[in-house]
Amino acid sequence: MNAAALPLLVEPAQLHERLARDQALRVVDLCKSEDYPGQHVPGAVHIPYAAIVRQAKPVGGLLPHPDEFARVLGDVGIGNEHHVVAYDDEGGGRAARLLWTLHAFGHRAASVLNGGRQAWAGAGLPLVAEPVALPRVQFACGRDPSVVAEYEDILARLGTPGVVLMDARSPEEFAGSKRLAEQAGRIPGAIHLEWTDLMDRSRDLRLKPPEALRAMLAERGVTATDEVICYCQTHHRSALNYLALVSLGFQRVRGYPGSWSDWGNRPSAPVESG
């Protein structure tokens, strides 16, 4: 079994079994930078979350420039030949955002550690303090626009049958009672599926089982034949929705970089609230 055969969602025991013998594996820690020196998965390199997103205030969560993203990966020893397994300590949002970004740049050899550091520790597996420094390598970014949604495309397709806008923010943000941009509310026609509802708190913040996720989607009228566009404030939280949908076999799932920080700061963008 080679690294390319790793599933999208990797369980702690699966990753632990592969760590010592798989030279094509690269584990990435996306926890808080101050936590990395004391407790990380053996062999994991650390990438600060801010290094995998780009800001253009007031818009956040944009795709990084390809050359900069390639440098960030290459500096920690990740090349195109490597399979990346990302994890965090928040239930998967940061890890899923790295996975989506890798997909957007054409690198599909990527997985997320299901439940992240909590699930790893909950399985009784070791966390270590030794920092990991790997030789610098080259990473070349490709491009896969099929996983990226932009403002103009979304605007042109509002109300199109089979296109689902999935809002991963809090109920207050979705309703418009909490404003984090010039405009408050949601993209017209969007459905609500808050990212934290995807987490199974009884299983160390793993994604809920597939049957539970499918039931949540069915309640909202979402089917596997739909094209789903996930967004939140900056496509951080909604990256977990992207991960959940792809893990269920949805073939047409996209993320909206910038998300509400982009849409809600455009004076002419149509908005729903209430």
C-alpha positions as CSV (number, residue, x, y, z in Angstrom):
1,M,0.0,0.0,0.0
2,N,1.6,3.3,-1.0
3,A,0.8,6.8,0.2
4,A,-1.4,7.5,-2.7
5,A,-3.8,4.9,-1.5
6,L,-4.4,6.7,1.8
7,P,-8.1,7.6,2.2
8,L,-9.3,11.2,2.3
9,L,-10.0,10.8,6.0
10,V,-7.2,9.0,7.8
11,E,-7.8,7.4,11.2
12,P,-5.1,7.8,13.9
13,A,-4.2,4.1,13.9
14,Q,-3.9,4.1,10.1
15,L,-1.5,7.1,10.2
16,H,0.5,5.7,13.1
17,E,1.0,2.4,11.3
18,R,2.4,4.3,8.3
19,L,4.6,6.9,9.9
20,A,7.8,5.0,10.2
21,R,7.8,3.2,6.9
22,D,6.3,5.5,4.3
23,Q,8.9,7.9,2.9
24,A,6.4,9.6,0.6
25,L,4.3,10.8,3.6
26,R,4.4,14.3,4.9
27,V,2.3,15.2,8.0
28,V,1.5,18.8,8.6
29,D,0.6,20.3,11.9
30,L,-1.8,23.3,11.7
31,C,-2.4,23.8,15.4
32,K,-1.4,27.0,17.2
33,S,2.3,27.8,16.6
34,E,2.9,28.0,20.4
35,D,1.6,24.5,20.9
36,Y,3.8,22.8,18.3
37,P,7.0,22.6,20.2
38,G,5.4,20.7,23.1
39,Q,2.9,18.3,21.5
40,H,2.8,17.3,17.9
41,V,2.4,14.0,15.9
42,P,5.8,12.3,15.4
43,G,7.4,13.5,12.2
44,A,5.0,16.4,11.7
45,V,6.2,19.7,10.3
46,H,4.4,22.9,11.3
47,I,2.8,25.4,9.0
48,P,1.1,28.5,10.5
49,Y,-2.4,28.8,9.2
50,A,-1.7,32.4,8.1
51,A,0.9,31.0,5.7
52,I,-1.7,29.2,3.6
53,V,-4.2,32.0,3.1
54,R,-3.9,35.5,1.7
55,Q,-5.5,38.7,2.9
56,A,-6.5,41.7,0.9
57,K,-8.4,43.7,3.5
58,P,-11.3,43.8,4.1
59,V,-11.3,40.4,2.3
60,G,-9.6,37.5,4.0
61,G,-9.1,33.8,3.2
62,L,-8.1,34.2,-0.4
63,L,-6.0,31.6,-2.2
64,P,-2.3,32.3,-1.7
65,H,-0.3,33.3,-4.7
66,P,1.0,30.1,-6.3
67,D,4.7,31.0,-5.9
68,E,4.3,31.8,-2.3
69,F,2.3,28.6,-1.5
70,A,4.9,26.6,-3.4
71,R,7.6,28.2,-1.3
72,V,5.8,27.5,2.0
73,L,5.4,23.8,1.1
74,G,8.9,23.4,-0.3
75,D,10.5,25.1,2.8
76,V,9.1,22.3,5.1
77,G,10.1,19.5,2.7
78,I,6.9,18.9,0.8
79,G,7.2,18.2,-2.9
80,N,4.8,17.1,-5.6
81,E,5.8,13.5,-4.9
82,H,4.6,13.6,-1.3
83,H,1.2,12.7,0.2
84,V,0.2,15.3,2.7
85,V,-1.8,14.4,5.9
86,A,-3.0,17.6,7.6
87,Y,-4.3,17.9,11.1
88,D,-5.3,20.6,13.6
89,D,-6.8,21.0,17.1
90,E,-10.1,22.6,16.3
91,G,-12.1,19.8,14.6
92,G,-10.6,20.0,11.1
93,G,-11.3,23.5,9.7
94,R,-7.6,24.5,9.2
95,A,-6.6,21.0,8.0
96,A,-9.5,20.9,5.6
97,R,-8.5,24.4,4.3
98,L,-5.0,23.1,3.5
99,L,-6.5,20.1,1.8
100,W,-8.8,22.3,-0.3
101,T,-6.0,24.6,-1.2
102,L,-3.9,21.7,-2.3
103,H,-6.8,20.5,-4.5
104,A,-7.1,24.0,-5.9
105,F,-3.5,23.9,-6.9
106,G,-3.9,20.5,-8.5
107,H,-2.4,18.3,-5.8
108,R,-4.8,15.5,-4.9
109,A,-2.4,13.4,-2.8
110,A,-3.8,14.8,0.4
111,S,-5.7,13.6,3.5
112,V,-7.0,14.9,6.8
113,L,-6.4,13.2,10.1
114,N,-9.9,12.5,11.3
115,G,-10.4,14.3,14.6
116,G,-6.9,15.8,14.5
117,R,-4.7,16.0,17.6
118,Q,-7.6,15.3,19.9
119,A,-8.4,12.0,18.2
120,W,-4.7,11.1,18.0
121,A,-4.3,11.7,21.8
122,G,-7.6,10.0,22.5
123,A,-6.3,6.9,20.8
124,G,-3.4,6.8,23.2
125,L,-0.8,7.6,20.5
126,P,2.3,9.6,21.4
127,L,2.7,13.4,21.0
128,V,6.3,14.5,20.9
129,A,8.3,17.7,21.5
130,E,11.2,17.3,19.1
131,P,10.9,19.8,16.2
132,V,11.0,18.4,12.7
133,A,13.2,20.0,10.0
134,L,13.2,18.4,6.6
135,P,15.4,19.3,3.7
136,R,14.0,22.0,1.4
137,V,12.5,20.6,-1.8
138,Q,10.7,22.0,-4.9
139,F,6.9,22.1,-5.1
140,A,5.2,23.2,-8.3
141,C,1.6,24.5,-8.2
142,G,-0.8,23.5,-10.9
143,R,-4.4,24.7,-11.1
144,D,-7.8,23.0,-10.7
145,P,-10.6,25.6,-11.0
146,S,-13.2,22.9,-10.6
147,V,-13.0,23.3,-6.8
148,V,-13.0,27.1,-6.7
149,A,-16.0,29.4,-6.9
150,E,-15.7,33.1,-7.4
151,Y,-18.1,36.0,-6.9
152,E,-19.0,36.6,-10.6
153,D,-19.8,32.9,-11.2
154,I,-21.9,32.6,-8.1
155,L,-23.8,35.8,-8.9
156,A,-24.6,34.5,-12.4
157,R,-25.9,31.2,-11.1
158,L,-28.1,32.3,-8.3
159,G,-31.3,30.3,-8.3
160,T,-30.0,27.8,-10.8
161,P,-31.5,24.4,-10.1
162,G,-29.0,21.9,-8.8
163,V,-26.6,24.6,-7.5
164,V,-26.6,24.7,-3.7
165,L,-25.0,27.4,-1.7
166,M,-24.0,26.0,1.7
167,D,-23.4,28.6,4.5
168,A,-21.2,27.2,7.3
169,R,-21.4,30.2,9.6
170,S,-23.2,30.6,12.9
171,P,-27.0,31.0,13.0
172,E,-26.5,34.7,13.9
173,E,-24.3,35.4,10.9
174,F,-26.6,33.5,8.6
175,A,-29.7,35.4,9.8
176,G,-27.9,38.8,9.7
177,S,-28.2,39.6,13.4
178,K,-24.4,39.4,13.6
179,R,-22.5,41.5,11.1
180,L,-18.8,40.9,10.2
181,A,-18.8,42.8,6.9
182,E,-20.4,46.0,5.5
183,Q,-23.5,44.0,4.7
184,A,-25.1,41.4,7.0
185,G,-27.0,38.3,6.0
186,R,-26.4,35.5,3.5
187,I,-26.1,34.9,-0.2
188,P,-29.7,34.6,-1.6
189,G,-31.0,31.1,-1.5
190,A,-28.3,29.7,0.7
191,I,-28.9,26.8,3.1
192,H,-27.4,26.7,6.5
193,L,-25.2,23.9,7.8
194,E,-22.9,25.2,10.6
195,W,-19.5,23.6,10.5
196,T,-19.5,22.6,14.1
197,D,-22.6,20.5,13.5
198,L,-20.4,18.2,11.4
199,M,-18.2,17.3,14.4
200,D,-18.8,14.3,16.6
201,R,-17.9,15.5,20.1
202,S,-18.3,12.0,21.5
203,R,-15.5,10.8,19.2
204,D,-12.8,13.4,19.7
205,L,-14.1,15.8,17.1
206,R,-14.0,13.4,14.2
207,L,-16.5,14.0,11.4
208,K,-19.9,12.5,12.2
209,P,-20.4,9.0,10.6
210,P,-21.4,9.1,7.0
211,E,-25.0,8.0,7.6
212,A,-25.4,11.0,10.0
213,L,-23.9,13.4,7.5
214,R,-26.2,12.1,4.7
215,A,-29.2,12.5,7.0
216,M,-28.3,16.1,7.7
217,L,-27.9,16.8,4.0
218,A,-31.2,15.1,3.1
219,E,-33.0,17.2,5.7
220,R,-31.8,20.3,3.7
221,G,-32.6,18.8,0.4
222,V,-29.0,18.3,-0.8
223,T,-28.3,15.4,-3.0
224,A,-25.2,13.9,-4.4
225,T,-26.1,15.1,-7.9
226,D,-26.0,18.8,-6.8
227,E,-23.2,21.1,-7.3
228,V,-22.4,22.5,-3.8
229,I,-20.6,25.8,-3.2
230,C,-19.4,26.1,0.4
231,Y,-18.7,29.4,2.1
232,C,-18.4,31.0,5.5
233,Q,-16.6,34.3,6.5
234,T,-13.2,33.4,4.9
235,H,-13.6,29.8,3.7
236,H,-12.0,28.5,6.9
237,R,-15.0,27.0,8.6
238,S,-16.6,26.0,5.3
239,A,-13.6,24.0,4.3
240,L,-14.8,21.4,6.7
241,N,-18.1,21.3,4.8
242,Y,-16.1,20.8,1.6
243,L,-14.2,17.9,3.3
244,A,-17.4,16.3,4.5
245,L,-19.1,16.4,1.1
246,V,-16.0,15.1,-0.7
247,S,-15.7,12.3,1.8
248,L,-19.2,11.3,1.0
249,G,-18.5,11.0,-2.7
250,F,-19.9,14.3,-3.9
251,Q,-18.3,15.0,-7.2
252,R,-19.0,18.7,-7.7
253,V,-18.0,20.6,-4.6
254,R,-16.4,24.0,-4.6
255,G,-15.1,26.5,-2.0
256,Y,-15.6,30.3,-2.2
257,P,-12.3,32.0,-1.2
258,G,-13.0,35.2,0.5
259,S,-16.5,34.0,1.2
260,W,-18.7,36.5,3.1
261,S,-15.7,38.9,3.6
262,D,-15.8,39.2,-0.2
263,W,-19.6,39.1,-0.8
264,G,-20.6,41.1,2.2
265,N,-18.2,43.9,1.4
266,R,-19.5,44.5,-2.1
267,P,-22.1,47.2,-2.0
268,S,-24.0,45.8,-5.0
269,A,-24.0,42.2,-3.9
270,P,-27.6,40.9,-3.3
271,V,-28.2,39.7,0.3
272,E,-30.9,37.9,2.2
273,S,-31.5,38.2,6.0
274,G,-33.8,37.1,8.7
